[in-house]
Amino acid sequence: MIKNMKPLILITNDDGITSKGIAFLVNVMHKIGEVVVVAPDSPQSGMGHAITIHDPLKYHESDLFEKLNIKAYQCSGTPADCVKLAKNHILDRLPDLVVSGINHGSNSSVSILYSGTMSAALEATIEGLPAVGFSVCDYSHDAEFTHTESLITQVASKVIDQGLPKGVALNVNFPKVSEEPIKGIKYCRQAKGKWQEEFDERVDPSGRKYLWLTGKYVLSDEGEDTDEWAINNNYASVVPAKIDLTDHEYLKELLS
């Protein structure tokens, strides 16, 4: 980064460019550096690391953040598409930080595998860029985010100043706002758990049956060093996440 030049921060998400979460994140990041937004034009929750390969990828400039003099683009693709598009087509220099969110809902534990928010952050690591995904454990459209500002600033500033190891992105989850302030940050591991799916069978107006996917998260981990423990005890959880899914221990066994 050129001396005296503000850090360039790319912002994306999976809830769509009009979500409350991304608007809050833009305002926080605007105080730290130069911001450019490239985000989906519609909600992309649960898309994981999908990319657009069978349809045209479209984008155009948005005036949503013009009051802050921030360039913004809305894209027809997925969160991962947005990062690819920004880095390889829109931006005239590499961003110093990519931030994704703030997601409306938790992306702790196994949810990271389904998350468009974290897939955007992990796509940035593939592109060699430091990245953080931010989520708040509140799924409502009008979720509250103000209790997260100081910790978001702390995490983002640290990454800009110190960088991240190659291939690593930070998965940051905040508890839902409560009467008590967040106690602080816990650096921790991903909890073991899974989504227990249920298929609700319904009937459409034409009398045809269809299924609606529902379910609940089942925690199978009693450790006090996990993201789920941190969130449930009013801490912000920070998990360093890798794109390498190789089981290196079992690989050693296979090669022995």
Secondary structure, 3 states (H helix, E strand, C coil): CCCCCCCEEEEECCCCCCCHHHHHHHHHHCCCCEEEEEEECCCCCCCCCCCCCCCCCCEEEECCCHHHCCEEEEECCCHHHHHHHHHHHHCCCCCCEEEEEEEECCCCHHHHHCCHHHHHHHHHHHCCCCEEEEEECCCCCCCCCHHHHHHHHHHHHHHHHHCCCCCEEEEEEECCCCCCCCCCEEECECCCEEEEEEEEEEECCCCCEEEEEEEEEEECCCCCCEHHHHHHCCCEEEEEEECCCCCHHHHHHHHC
